[in-house]
Amino acid sequence: MKHLSSLLVFTIVALSALACTTDSLSQEDPSAAAKARANRRLVLAEYGSGPNRFVEIGPDGKISWEFKPPSISVIFQILPSGNVLLGYGGNPTGVQEIDRSGKVVWDYISKCPQVLGCERLPNGNTLVAEQGPCQAVEVDPKGQVVHITPLTTTEKGYHLQVRNVHKLPNGNILAAHEGEGAVREVDPSGKLVWEYKGVENTGDAQRLPSGNTLISCGTQKRVIEVAPDGKIAWQFSATDAPDLNIVWISSIQVLKNGNILIGNFLRGNLGIGAHAFEVTRDKRVVWVYADHNLVKSLTTVRAVGE
C-alpha cells in the first residue's frame, strides 16, 4: 500500500504542471522558489524502451517540442540561443546543432565508430567525445579539427569508452569513462592530472568553482562531490529518498539556486519512480517529474534557462 501511495504521488506531480513543492528552499523566498518550479521547462533525451527522441516539456506538463536524432543519442547541451547541441552515434555519427524548428544549423560528421558526448566551448568551438579511438576532439565552427586530446581507458569496446567531456578553464579535459567507471582530468597532451575511480557507469563529471568534482555514479544510485584529495565531501544516494526508486543516475545539472537537477534512467524499472528530481544540498527533494505516460525512460534532462 505504501508503494502504491508513492506511485499516486508521482502521478499527481506529473499532472500538476510539473511543480511539486515538498519543502521550501533554504536561502530562498518560498513563494519565489515555488514560482520558479511552477514555470520549469525541461528538455530531455528519451532513450531505452521508449523512442529515441528529444522533447521539451512545458509548465503545463505537455510536450511543446520534439526532435528525432539521426541515430542513437543520449547526451545534449542547451545553448544560450535555445538551440540544442547533441552527440549522435551509429551510422552516421557526429555532433549536430539544431534549432527549434528541428533544422540542422551545424553538423560535424566524425570518422570514429560512435560519438555520444559533446560540449560547445566559450570560444565557439565544439568539444567532441569520440569513441574508437577514445579522444576529445576540438573542432571550429567550420568543422575543422583544431586539437585532439587522447583519452585513456581500459575499456576495449568503443560504446562505453567515454560519455560527457568538459574543457576546464585551465585547458585540461575532464572526462567520464562509463565502461571503466572512472573520471579523469588530463592535460592537452593527454597526460593524467587527476582521477577518481570506482564510479560504476558514470556518465558525467563536472568541476565546481570550489575545485571539487560533482560525479554522477550511474548504477551505484548516487551523486557524489569529490575533493581534489579524493575524499567525498557530499553525496546523495537512493537511501536518502527511497520513494524515488533511483535506478541509474544518468545526468546532473547544477541549478542557479545551488540545487542539483538529477536524471534517473529507469532501465528495467519502467513506470515506477521519478524520471527527474531537484535536490537541495541538505538532501531535501523539492521537485519531482514522473509522467510515465508521456515518457518511458530518459538519460539526460536539463532545465531550460539554467
C-alpha positions as a printed NumPy array, in Angstrom:
array([[  0.   ,   0.   ,   0.   ],
       [  2.887,   2.363,   0.779],
       [  4.379,   1.682,  -2.672],
       [  1.008,   2.338,  -4.32 ],
       [  0.71 ,   5.627,  -2.458],
       [  4.111,   6.685,  -3.746],
       [  3.048,   5.986,  -7.317],
       [ -0.08 ,   8.051,  -6.829],
       [  2.004,  10.951,  -5.563],
       [  4.24 ,  10.81 ,  -8.628],
       [  1.24 ,  10.738, -10.957],
       [ -0.239,  13.806,  -9.292],
       [  3.135,  15.543,  -9.543],
       [  3.37 ,  14.966, -13.276],
       [ -0.158,  16.158, -13.966],
       [  0.089,  19.328, -11.913],
       [  2.248,  21.415, -14.243],
       [  5.438,  19.646, -13.186],
       [  5.514,  21.517,  -9.903],
       [  5.78 ,  19.662,  -6.623],
       [  6.948,  21.55 ,  -3.561],
       [  7.676,  19.166,  -0.687],
       [  9.506,  21.869,   1.216],
       [ 10.613,  25.444,   0.705],
       [ 14.183,  26.044,  -0.386],
       [ 16.588,  27.19 ,   2.264],
       [ 18.131,  30.578,   1.455],
       [ 15.248,  31.358,  -0.905],
       [ 11.947,  33.116,  -0.597],
       [  9.415,  30.235,  -0.57 ],
       [  6.973,  31.97 ,  -2.917],
       [  9.761,  32.794,  -5.398],
       [ 11.042,  29.216,  -5.263],
       [  7.57 ,  27.798,  -5.862],
       [  7.048,  30.17 ,  -8.793],
       [ 10.36 ,  29.125, -10.354],
       [  9.42 ,  25.463, -10.163],
       [  5.917,  26.11 , -11.49 ],
       [  7.484,  27.709, -14.568],
       [ 10.007,  24.927, -15.055],
       [ 10.611,  23.782, -18.624],
       [ 12.553,  20.588, -19.222],
       [ 14.359,  19.248, -22.251],
       [ 15.096,  15.552, -22.055],
       [ 16.58 ,  12.767, -24.126],
       [ 14.283,   9.763, -24.099],
       [ 16.127,   6.505, -24.634],
       [ 15.584,   2.841, -23.838],
       [ 12.141,   1.291, -24.066],
       [ 10.633,   4.485, -25.439],
       [ 11.544,   6.175, -28.735],
       [ 14.988,   7.744, -29.012],
       [ 13.936,  11.397, -29.167],
       [ 14.373,  14.829, -27.643],
       [ 11.339,  16.526, -26.152],
       [ 10.647,  19.716, -24.273],
       [  8.073,  19.515, -21.5  ],
       [  6.334,  22.821, -20.814],
       [  4.989,  24.118, -17.491],
       [  1.616,  22.578, -18.383],
       [  3.162,  19.098, -18.458],
       [  2.7  ,  18.717, -22.223],
       [  5.248,  18.255, -24.997],
       [  5.963,  21.628, -26.58 ],
       [  8.769,  20.492, -28.893],
       [ 10.087,  17.188, -30.229],
       [ 13.045,  16.119, -32.363],
       [ 14.294,  12.721, -33.521],
       [ 18.106,  12.441, -33.864],
       [ 19.712,  10.823, -36.932],
       [ 20.984,   7.899, -34.83 ],
       [ 21.415,   6.909, -31.156],
       [ 21.678,   9.981, -28.935],
       [ 21.706,  10.277, -25.134],
       [ 23.621,  13.468, -24.245],
       [ 22.96 ,  17.077, -25.2  ],
       [ 23.545,  20.71 , -24.243],
       [ 21.081,  23.609, -24.405],
       [ 22.877,  26.585, -25.911],
       [ 22.227,  30.241, -24.925],
       [ 20.38 ,  30.711, -28.224],
       [ 17.929,  27.972, -27.259],
       [ 19.351,  25.633, -29.87 ],
       [ 20.299,  22.115, -28.838],
       [ 23.749,  20.594, -29.346],
       [ 23.672,  16.807, -29.401],
       [ 26.062,  13.964, -29.988],
       [ 24.812,  11.098, -32.12 ],
       [ 26.35 ,   7.714, -32.752],
       [ 25.895,   4.822, -35.114],
       [ 25.561,   5.464, -38.821],
       [ 26.046,   8.375, -39.21 ],
       [ 27.92 ,   9.627, -36.147],
       [ 28.933,  13.103, -35.037],
       [ 27.528,  16.245, -33.422],
       [ 24.638,  18.418, -34.561],
       [ 23.231,  21.767, -33.515],
       [ 19.504,  22.063, -34.19 ],
       [ 17.132,  24.995, -33.844],
       [ 13.581,  24.992, -32.515],
       [ 12.164,  24.006, -35.894],
       [ 14.398,  20.942, -35.974],
       [ 16.59 ,  22.448, -38.676],
       [ 20.234,  21.384, -38.532],
       [ 22.262,  24.587, -38.334],
       [ 25.627,  22.928, -37.695],
       [ 26.821,  19.378, -38.249],
       [ 30.144,  17.698, -37.643],
       [ 30.444,  14.195, -39.056],
       [ 33.033,  12.093, -37.276],
       [ 35.099,   9.271, -38.714],
       [ 35.073,   7.295, -35.442],
       [ 32.525,   4.488, -34.756],
       [ 30.479,   6.482, -32.235],
       [ 30.052,   9.908, -30.639],
       [ 27.733,  10.49 , -27.676],
       [ 29.305,  13.332, -25.647],
       [ 29.812,  16.93 , -26.758],
       [ 30.151,  20.486, -25.457],
       [ 30.07 ,  23.934, -27.06 ],
       [ 33.019,  25.927, -25.777],
       [ 33.115,  29.653, -24.894],
       [ 35.344,  30.32 , -27.92 ],
       [ 32.675,  28.954, -30.283],
       [ 34.449,  25.67 , -30.934],
       [ 32.861,  22.319, -30.096],
       [ 34.365,  19.553, -27.987],
       [ 33.549,  16.083, -29.346],
       [ 33.906,  12.888, -27.293],
       [ 34.977,  10.319, -29.872],
       [ 34.974,   6.59 , -29.146],
       [ 37.279,   4.23 , -31.027],
       [ 39.841,   5.687, -30.526],
       [ 38.919,   7.351, -27.249],
       [ 39.737,  11.044, -27.589],
       [ 38.413,  14.575, -27.118],
       [ 38.401,  16.422, -30.428],
       [ 38.003,  20.196, -30.606],
       [ 36.554,  21.446, -33.884],
       [ 35.914,  25.002, -35.046],
       [ 32.622,  26.351, -36.455],
       [ 33.728,  25.273, -39.938],
       [ 34.151,  21.7  , -38.754],
       [ 37.936,  21.782, -38.895],
       [ 39.833,  19.897, -36.179],
       [ 41.972,  22.309, -34.155],
       [ 43.157,  19.966, -31.418],
       [ 42.947,  16.324, -30.351],
       [ 43.432,  15.247, -26.738],
       [ 43.98 ,  11.481, -26.359],
       [ 41.973,   9.937, -23.524],
       [ 42.993,   6.772, -21.691],
       [ 40.608,   3.986, -20.686],
       [ 40.834,   0.239, -20.153],
       [ 37.504,  -0.248, -21.945],
       [ 38.182,  -2.071, -25.225],
       [ 34.742,  -1.848, -26.822],
       [ 34.114,   1.646, -28.162],
       [ 30.493,   2.033, -26.988],
       [ 31.325,   2.642, -23.302],
       [ 34.696,   4.356, -23.612],
       [ 33.635,   7.932, -22.812],
       [ 30.469,   9.908, -22.145],
       [ 30.402,  13.59 , -21.141],
       [ 33.536,  15.661, -21.613],
       [ 34.266,  19.183, -20.417],
       [ 37.103,  21.57 , -21.145],
       [ 38.24 ,  23.215, -17.912],
       [ 39.373,  26.86 , -17.615],
       [ 42.98 ,  25.637, -17.378],
       [ 42.665,  23.95 , -20.788],
       [ 42.537,  20.412, -19.408],
       [ 39.822,  17.901, -20.282],
       [ 37.578,  16.297, -17.653],
       [ 36.037,  13.07 , -18.954],
       [ 33.646,  10.448, -17.614],
       [ 34.597,   6.921, -18.715],
       [ 31.42 ,   4.9  , -18.238],
       [ 32.638,   1.413, -19.024],
       [ 35.654,   1.673, -16.75 ],
       [ 33.817,   3.583, -14.031],
       [ 36.463,   6.291, -13.868],
       [ 36.693,  10.074, -14.087],
       [ 39.92 ,  11.574, -15.378],
       [ 41.367,  15.029, -15.879],
       [ 44.117,  15.14 , -18.496],
       [ 46.191,  17.981, -19.918],
       [ 46.064,  18.888, -23.642],
       [ 48.66 ,  16.209, -24.425],
       [ 46.625,  13.525, -22.656],
       [ 48.827,  13.322, -19.545],
       [ 46.926,  12.31 , -16.425],
       [ 46.435,  15.152, -13.926],
       [ 43.714,  13.762, -11.638],
       [ 41.45 ,  10.743, -11.476],
       [ 38.731,   9.16 ,  -9.379],
       [ 37.801,   5.511,  -9.875],
       [ 35.079,   3.156,  -8.729],
       [ 32.107,   5.153, -10.029],
       [ 30.118,   2.471, -11.819],
       [ 28.535,   3.539, -15.12 ],
       [ 29.445,   7.184, -14.621],
       [ 28.026,   9.456, -17.3  ],
       [ 29.181,  12.887, -16.238],
       [ 31.654,  14.72 , -14.027],
       [ 31.59 ,  18.481, -13.543],
       [ 34.279,  20.617, -11.923],
       [ 32.737,  23.018,  -9.407],
       [ 34.02 ,  26.547,  -8.636],
       [ 35.289,  25.188,  -5.307],
       [ 37.659,  22.836,  -7.131],
       [ 35.643,  19.787,  -6.129],
       [ 34.162,  17.487,  -8.749],
       [ 30.489,  16.505,  -8.943],
       [ 30.061,  12.965, -10.322],
       [ 27.003,  11.005, -11.421],
       [ 27.61 ,   7.442, -10.27 ],
       [ 25.227,   5.572, -12.567],
       [ 24.108,   2.213, -11.227],
       [ 25.627,   2.962,  -7.823],
       [ 22.485,   5.117,  -7.484],
       [ 24.249,   8.134,  -6.075],
       [ 25.737,  11.55 ,  -6.827],
       [ 28.993,  12.434,  -5.095],
       [ 31.085,  15.555,  -4.712],
       [ 34.769,  14.68 ,  -4.506],
       [ 37.528,  16.929,  -3.191],
       [ 40.887,  17.129,  -5.005],
       [ 42.363,  14.707,  -2.453],
       [ 39.738,  12.106,  -3.366],
       [ 37.631,  12.425,  -0.228],
       [ 33.857,  12.562,  -0.607],
       [ 32.665,  15.996,   0.538],
       [ 28.939,  15.359,  -0.148],
       [ 26.697,  12.678,  -1.573],
       [ 23.072,  11.901,  -2.282],
       [ 22.016,   8.285,  -2.76 ],
       [ 18.95 ,   6.084,  -3.16 ],
       [ 18.815,   5.557,   0.599],
       [ 18.239,   9.304,   1.079],
       [ 14.954,   9.156,  -0.865],
       [ 13.77 ,   5.54 ,  -1.31 ],
       [ 10.385,   6.536,  -2.768],
       [ 12.102,   7.984,  -5.843],
       [ 13.154,   4.484,  -6.969],
       [ 16.593,   5.636,  -8.08 ],
       [ 17.887,   3.087, -10.587],
       [ 20.623,   4.791, -12.579],
       [ 21.845,   8.36 , -12.025],
       [ 22.263,   9.363, -15.648],
       [ 22.629,  13.164, -15.595],
       [ 23.356,  16.061, -13.265],
       [ 22.786,  19.801, -13.621],
       [ 23.737,  22.396, -11.032],
       [ 20.943,  24.982, -10.985],
       [ 21.286,  28.708, -10.366],
       [ 19.797,  28.312,  -6.891],
       [ 22.56 ,  25.845,  -5.969],
       [ 20.313,  22.802,  -6.087],
       [ 21.014,  19.837,  -8.344],
       [ 18.68 ,  18.512, -11.05 ],
       [ 19.212,  14.759, -11.297],
       [ 18.149,  12.442, -14.114],
       [ 17.112,   8.893, -13.191],
       [ 17.357,   6.346, -16.033],
       [ 14.648,   3.809, -15.188],
       [ 16.195,   0.941, -17.1  ],
       [ 14.33 ,  -2.258, -16.222],
       [ 12.005,  -0.357, -13.857],
       [  9.559,   1.341, -16.192],
       [  6.552,   3.033, -14.666],
       [  7.924,   3.232, -11.136],
       [  9.544,   6.251,  -9.502],
       [ 10.901,   9.596, -10.671],
       [ 12.363,  10.476, -14.063],
       [ 13.972,  13.588, -12.619],
       [ 14.118,  15.454,  -9.352],
       [ 15.651,  18.535,  -7.76 ],
       [ 17.534,  18.139,  -4.502],
       [ 18.998,  20.705,  -2.118],
       [ 22.429,  20.497,  -0.551],
       [ 20.799,  19.413,   2.696],
       [ 19.269,  16.483,   0.768],
       [ 15.686,  17.707,   0.553],
       [ 13.827,  16.724,  -2.601],
       [ 11.849,  19.83 ,  -3.549],
       [ 10.587,  18.945,  -7.024],
       [  9.857,  15.749,  -8.959],
       [  8.961,  14.863, -12.556],
       [  7.421,  11.448, -13.161],
       [  4.929,  11.316, -16.034],
       [  5.179,   7.691, -17.113],
       [  2.502,   8.018, -19.765],
       [  4.442,  10.69 , -21.627],
       [  7.982,   9.429, -21.041],
       [  9.2  ,   5.844, -20.587],
       [ 12.839,   6.431, -19.641],
       [ 15.356,   9.221, -20.074],
       [ 19.101,   9.616, -19.982],
       [ 19.833,  13.342, -19.889],
       [ 17.491,  16.032, -18.538],
       [ 18.103,  19.77 , -18.465],
       [ 16.103,  22.655, -17.032],
       [ 15.799,  25.416, -19.631],
       [ 17.312,  28.766, -18.717],
       [ 19.771,  27.376, -16.178]])
